[in-house]
Amino acid sequence: MLKLSLDAMARQQLAAARGSSAGRAAHTVVGGHANVMRQTVIALTGGRELGEHENPGEATLVVLHGRVRLVSDKDSWDGRRGDLLVVPDARHRLEAVEDAVVLLTVAKLAQK
């Protein structure tokens, strides 16, 4: 069994993001690229974003700290601490409305 403190991980990643010229930091806590499921804590400083990209499979975001906006085409969804956002099956980007940390969970789709 593995037990992690998401609050502690969020604090660590936010400190790393604040110290980074890119204004972001991430750490995979469960799984990885070779696994079907991957969970990653991602921190972004206010005003930064993860640029538009494809959805690699089924994915959700849980906001651990701050506020974010998930944008896909003309649609957007705002999230704050405690919110769960389902990532659309389309190109999308994630904006940090203020300093924010999310837990991204991705289950990759099977290759055809």
URDA-V71421 format. One line per field, one symbol per residue. ss: DSSP state (a for helix, b for strand, c for the rest). phi: phi as a letter, one per 20 degrees, with the letter a starting at -180 (. if undefined). psi: psi as a letter, one per 20 degrees, with the letter a starting at -180 (. if undefined). A space follows every 50 residues. Layout:
BEGIN
ss: ???
phi: ???
psi: ???
END
This chain:
BEGIN
ss: cccccaaaaaaaaaaaaacccccbbbbbbbbcccccbbbbbbbbccccbb bbbcccbbbbbbbbbcbbbbbbccbbbbbbcccbbbcccccbbbbbcccb bbbbbbbbcccc
phi: .cccefffffffffffffeefembbbbfdbmrfedfdcccecdcfgnebe ggbfefrfbccdeebmccceccleebceccgneddeffeagbccdefbgb ccdedcdffffe
psi: qppqohgggggghhggghiphikqqqpphpbahirgqpppppppqpirqo rprqoiapqqppohqbqrpppocjqqpqqrpiqppppqmrqrrppohrpq pqopppoqqqp.
END
